[in-house]
Amino acid sequence: MRNRFTRVEKLFVNGKPTGEITVTLDGIVGEDHFGPTRRLDDHDSRFLKLSGIKKGHRTSNLRSWSATSRREIDKIEKELGVKIPDGCLLENLVIDGITDFSQLPSGTQLVFPEKPDGSRVILGVWRQNTPCSVVGKRLQSHYPGRKGLSDRLKKVAKKRRGLVGFVISGGHICVGDVVEVYTPDI
């Protein structure tokens, strides 16, 4: 595995900023996506099509966290011509230091520093986070005079909205934490 280093710039729970998050094997405490299972939804359209499983079916929660990259957000903002308010994308972590963060492959591990209680968060990457109408509408609400912004966000943020994944080991993540990024040998 190759490794790179980055750091946590910002943290959010349900779009609200916080300095620290608590992570368990079920996800981020207080987050809407918290839990061992979830219902398949529009984010799973390709999987639904290939598997034949119906929307709404309960499955393992492989989307218990989401992270974006400061550098990718900057590119999206530049193309849209607007500032994306903090937490608007419903991201849990904003990472700084990796230009191509959304391109990290499935199986990548984000390893956070060991805390005084001996815990060490390790997050596993499942896949890219696809832009959706929910975050598009959230952004549009900040700029009501900019018609079509929601649809433009979905196009501009494609392959740049970050990653989603599952928890390998729980604990605490703090703003400023250095993160080791281990990509699988492919």
C-alpha positions in Angstrom: 0.0 0.0 0.0 1.2 3.5 -0.8 0.6 6.2 1.8 0.1 10.0 1.7 -0.6 12.5 4.4 -3.3 15.1 4.6 -5.2 16.8 7.4 -8.7 17.4 8.6 -9.7 21.0 7.8 -13.3 21.0 8.9 -15.9 18.6 10.5 -19.7 18.5 10.2 -22.6 16.5 11.5 -25.7 16.9 9.4 -24.2 20.1 7.9 -23.4 21.7 11.2 -19.8 22.5 12.0 -18.1 20.9 15.0 -14.5 20.6 16.3 -14.7 16.9 17.0 -16.8 13.9 15.9 -17.3 10.6 17.6 -17.1 7.6 15.3 -18.4 4.1 16.1 -18.6 1.0 13.8 -22.1 2.3 12.9 -20.8 5.7 11.7 -20.7 9.2 13.0 -22.7 9.7 16.2 -25.6 12.2 15.6 -25.4 11.9 11.8 -28.5 11.0 9.8 -26.6 8.2 8.1 -25.7 6.6 11.4 -26.6 2.9 11.8 -25.5 -0.6 10.8 -27.9 -0.6 7.8 -29.5 1.8 5.4 -32.1 1.8 2.7 -30.9 1.8 -0.9 -31.7 5.1 -2.6 -31.0 7.2 -5.7 -27.3 7.2 -4.9 -27.3 3.5 -5.6 -28.8 3.6 -9.1 -26.0 1.6 -10.8 -26.0 -1.0 -8.1 -29.8 -1.3 -8.2 -29.7 -1.7 -12.0 -27.0 -4.4 -11.9 -28.3 -6.3 -8.8 -32.0 -6.3 -9.5 -32.6 -5.3 -5.8 -35.3 -2.7 -5.4 -34.9 0.9 -4.1 -35.7 0.9 -0.4 -34.2 -2.5 0.4 -32.1 -2.5 3.6 -28.4 -3.3 3.2 -25.1 -2.9 5.1 -24.3 0.8 5.6 -21.3 1.4 3.3 -22.2 5.2 3.3 -21.7 5.9 7.0 -19.4 8.9 6.4 -18.6 11.3 3.6 -15.5 13.4 3.0 -14.7 16.1 0.5 -11.4 17.8 -0.5 -10.8 21.6 0.0 -9.0 21.6 -3.4 -11.9 20.0 -5.2 -14.4 22.3 -3.5 -12.3 25.3 -4.7 -12.5 24.0 -8.3 -16.2 23.5 -8.1 -16.7 27.0 -6.7 -14.6 28.5 -9.4 -16.6 26.8 -12.2 -19.9 27.7 -10.6 -18.9 31.2 -9.7 -20.3 31.0 -6.2 -18.9 30.1 -2.7 -20.3 26.8 -1.4 -21.3 27.5 2.3 -19.6 25.2 4.9 -21.6 22.0 5.4 -23.9 22.6 2.4 -22.7 19.5 0.7 -23.6 17.5 3.8 -20.0 16.3 4.1 -18.7 15.1 7.4 -15.0 15.8 6.8 -13.2 18.4 4.6 -9.7 17.2 3.9 -6.9 19.5 2.8 -3.8 18.3 0.9 -4.8 15.9 -1.7 -5.7 17.3 -5.1 -7.3 14.2 -6.5 -9.1 13.0 -3.3 -12.3 11.9 -5.1 -10.2 9.6 -7.3 -8.9 7.5 -4.4 -9.8 3.9 -5.1 -12.2 1.7 -3.2 -10.4 0.0 -0.4 -8.3 3.0 0.5 -7.9 3.5 4.3 -7.9 6.9 6.0 -6.0 6.4 9.3 -6.3 9.0 12.0 -4.0 9.6 15.0 -4.2 7.5 18.1 -6.0 9.4 20.9 -5.1 9.5 24.6 -7.8 6.8 25.3 -6.0 4.4 22.8 -8.6 4.7 20.1 -7.7 5.2 16.5 -10.3 5.9 13.8 -9.8 4.1 10.5 -12.2 4.8 7.7 -12.6 2.6 4.6 -13.4 4.1 1.2 -16.4 2.5 -0.6 -16.7 4.8 -3.6 -17.1 8.3 -5.0 -20.0 10.3 -3.6 -22.2 11.3 -6.5 -23.7 14.8 -6.6 -27.4 14.7 -5.7 -30.5 16.9 -5.9 -30.6 17.3 -2.1 -27.2 19.1 -1.9 -28.1 20.9 -5.2 -31.3 22.3 -3.6 -29.3 23.3 -0.4 -26.9 25.3 -2.5 -29.7 26.8 -4.6 -31.4 28.0 -1.4 -28.3 30.1 -0.7 -28.5 31.8 -4.1 -32.2 32.1 -5.1 -31.3 34.5 -7.9 -29.0 32.1 -9.6 -31.5 29.9 -11.5 -30.3 26.4 -12.5 -27.5 26.3 -9.9 -28.7 23.0 -8.5 -28.5 21.2 -11.9 -25.1 22.9 -12.6 -23.7 21.7 -9.3 -24.6 18.1 -10.2 -22.7 18.4 -13.5 -19.7 20.4 -12.2 -19.2 18.3 -9.0 -19.3 14.9 -10.8 -16.2 13.0 -9.8 -15.3 15.8 -7.4 -17.8 15.5 -4.6 -15.5 13.3 -2.5 -15.9 9.9 -1.1 -18.2 7.8 1.1 -17.4 4.7 3.1 -17.6 2.6 6.2 -15.9 2.5 9.6 -13.1 0.0 10.3 -12.2 1.3 13.7 -14.0 3.9 15.9 -12.9 6.7 18.2 -12.6 10.5 17.7 -11.6 12.8 14.9 -10.6 16.4 15.5 -10.1 19.4 13.3 -6.4 19.6 12.5 -5.8 15.8 12.8 -3.1 14.5 10.4 -4.5 11.6 8.3 -2.4 8.9 6.7 -4.0 7.7 3.4 -3.2 4.2 2.4 -4.2 3.2 -1.1 -4.5 -0.5 -2.0 -1.9 -2.0 -4.3 -3.7 -2.3 -7.6 
